[in-house]
Amino acid sequence: MNDILQITLVGLGAGVIGTGSGAVIALFVKNPSKSLLGFILGFAGGIMLAIVLTDLLPEAVEAGSFLIAFTGLIIGTLFILFIDLKIPHFHLFETTEELARYIRAGTILGLGIAMHNLPEGIAIGASYVASPALGFTLAVTIALHNVPEGLAMACPLCAGGMRLRWILFYTAMAGLPMGLGAFAGAIIGAISPLILSLALGFAGGAMLYIIFGELIPGAQKSGNGLAGTFGAVFGTIAGILLLSVI
C-alpha cells in the first residue's frame, strides 16, 4: 500500500509541478522564445523516445511476451487517438489569432491537458511496478513535457486578466489526473506479470503517439530554425545516457 501511495504521489508531482512550472514561467517571461519552446518540446520527446525504445518496451516483453506487449502497444496508441479525436489537444501558440477570448482558450487548453495527463499517469504507474528507476525517469521526463503545456495554458489566462493565484491554481490542477493515472497504473500493473506486460505495452503505445503526434511536430512548428531538431537529438542522447547510469 505504501508503494502505491508513493507511486501516486510521484505521478501527482509530475503533473502538478510540470504544468505549474509552465505557469510560473508564463508569469515571469511574458513572451518566451519560440526557439526555446521548440527545444524543450524536442528535448522531452527525445528523452521519452529513448525511454520507450530502450527500456519501457523491452520491460513489457520481458514481463510477459512480445505478443502481449505488442497488443498493449496497439491499445495504448488507439486509446490516445480516441482521446485526441474526442478532446483535441493543444497546439502551442496556434490560438494567437483568437486572443479576444483569452480565458475561454486557456480553459479549453486546460481540459485537454488534464485529459491527456491521465494515460501518461498510467504509464508512470505501470513503469514503477516494473522498475522504480524506470518509473521515476519517465515521471521526470513527463514533468518536463508538461512545462510547455502549462505555459500554453497560462499565457491566455494571463492575457485575459485572471488573478495570478488562480492562474497558478488552475494550471497546477490540470496535472491532477496524472496522479489518478499513476494510481490506476500501479494497481493494474501489480495484478500479474501478463497484465503488467499489457500495461507497459499500453504505456509505450501511448508515449509513442504523444512523441510523434504532439511533441516532435510541436517542436518543429514552435521552434525557429533547427531548435526542435537539436532538442530531439540531444534529448534522445541524454535519455540513453541517463538510462545507462541508473
N, C-alpha and C positions, 0 to 999 in steps of 0.2 A: 504493500500500500504506500509506503514511504517513497519507493521508486517511482510509482505512478504520479504521486504528488510532485516529486522533483521534476519529472518529465513535463508535467503540465505547466509548472512554473517557468521552466526553460522556454517552452513554446509560447507562453504568455509574454515573457520578457522579449523574445524575438519579435513578436508582433507589435507590442505596445511601444517598446523602446525604438524599434525601427521606424515606424510611422511617426512617432512623437519626435524623433530626432530630425526628421524631414521638416516638421512644423517649426522646430526651433531654428533651423537653417533659414526657412522662409521668413521668419520674423527679423532675423539679423541681416540676411542677404536678400534684398528686395528683388534683384534681377540676377540670379545665378547664371553663370556662363553655360551656354548650351553645350560647349565642348566638355566642360566638367561633368555635366549631367550625362552626356553620351559616354564618357569614360567610365563613370560609376556604373551605369547600366551594363556596359560591355564587360566590365571587370566582374560584376556579380554573376553575369551569365557564364563567363569563362570558368570561374571557380565552381559554379553549380554543375557545369558540364563535366568538369574533371571528377567531381564527387560522384555523379551519376554513373559515368562510364567505368571508372577505376575502382569504385567501392560499393555503391548502392546496388547496382545490378548484379555484380559478382556475388555479393552477400545474399541477394534474392535467390540466385541459382543454387548457392551452397546450402541455404536453409531448406530448400525443397527440391525443385528440379527446373530444368530450362523451360519446360512446357508451362508449368505453373507460374514461373516468374514472367514469362512472355505473355501469358493470359492476363496477369495483373497489369503489365505494362499497357496492353491494349485497352483494358478497362479504365485505367487511370487517364490515358490520353483522351478517350471518348468522354469521360466524365468532365474534364476541364473544357473540352469542346462544347459540351452541352451547356455548361455554365456561361461560357463566352457567348453562345448564341442567345441564351435567355437573359443574361445580365452582362452586357458588353463591358469589358474592362476599359480603363482609361488609356489614352494615348497622350503622352507628355506634350503639353502646350498646344494641343490640337484645338482647344476651345477658345483661343485668344480672340477670335473674331466675335465671340458671343459674351464678352465680359460685362454686358449690361445686366446679366443675370448671374452675378458672382456667387451669391450664396447657394442658389439652386445648383449651379455647376459643381461647387465644392461638395454639396450634399450627395449628389449623384455619384461623383467620383468616390466618395467615402463608402457608399453602399457597395459599389463594385469591388473596391479594395477589400472590404470586410468579407464578401462572399468568396473571393479568391484566396483569402487567408485561411479558410477552413481546410481545404485539401492540402495546403502547404503545411499546416499544423499536423495533419495526419502523417505526412512524410516524416516530420521530425519525430513524432511518437514511435512510429514503426522502426525508424532507423535507430533510435535509442535502445529499443529492445534487442536489436541485432548487435549493436556495438555503441556503448556510451560515447566513445570518441567520435564515431561517425555521426551520431545524433547531434552532438554539440557543434561539430564543424558545420553541419547542414544548418543548424539553428543560427549560427553566426552569419553564414552566407545569406540566408533568407532575410535576416535583420538588415544586412547591407542592402539587399534588393528592395527592402521596404522603405529605405530612406528617400529615394526619389518619388516613391508613391505618396508618402506623407507630404513631401514638398509640393507635389502636383495638387494634392487636396487642399493644402493650406493657402496656396497662393490666391485662388479666387475668394476664399473666405476673408483673407487679409484685405483684398481689394474691395470687398463688399462692406467693410467696416465692422466686422464682428469683433467683439472684445477678445483680447489676447488669451485670457484664461480659458475661454470657451473654444477657441481655435485649438489650443493645446489639448483640451479635454476630448474634443470630438475626433481629432486625428489619432490620438492615443487609443480611443475606443474602437477605431477601425481595425486595430490589431488584436482586439479581444478574441475574435473567433479562432485565432491561431492557437490559443491556449486550449480551447474546447477541442480543436482538431488533434492537438498533441495528446490530450487525454484519451480520445477515441482511438488514435493510432496505437497508443501503448496498450490499451485493453485488447484491441483486436490482434495485435502482434504477439501477445503473450498466450493466446489460446492454444496454438500448436505450431510446430515448425512449418507445416504446409500453409497454414493461414499467414504466418509471418512471411513466407516466401511470396504469397499472393499480395500481401500488404506492401512489401518492399518493391515488388514489381509495379504495383499501383503508384507508389510514390515516385518511382523512376519515370513512369509514363507521364505523370502529372508535371514533373520537373522538366522533362524534355519539351513538352508542349509550351510551358512557360518560357523556357530558354529560347526556342526557335519561333514561337508565336508572338512573344512580347518583348523579352529583354534584348535580343540581338537586333530585331527590326527597330525597336525603340532607340537603341544606341546609335544605329546608323542614321535614323531620322532626326534625333535630337542633337547629335554631335556634329560639329563643323569639321570638315576635313577627315582625318583618319583617327579622331579621338575614340570613336566607338570601336573601331577595328583594333587599335592598340590596347584598349581596355580589355577586350575579349581575349586577345593573345596573352597579355600579362596575367589576366585572371586565370586562364587555363594553366599557365605555368605555375602560378602561385598556388593553385589548387593541388596540382600534382606534388609540388614540394611540401605543401602543408600535410598532405596525406602520408607522405613518406616519413615524416618525423613524429607522427602521433600513433 
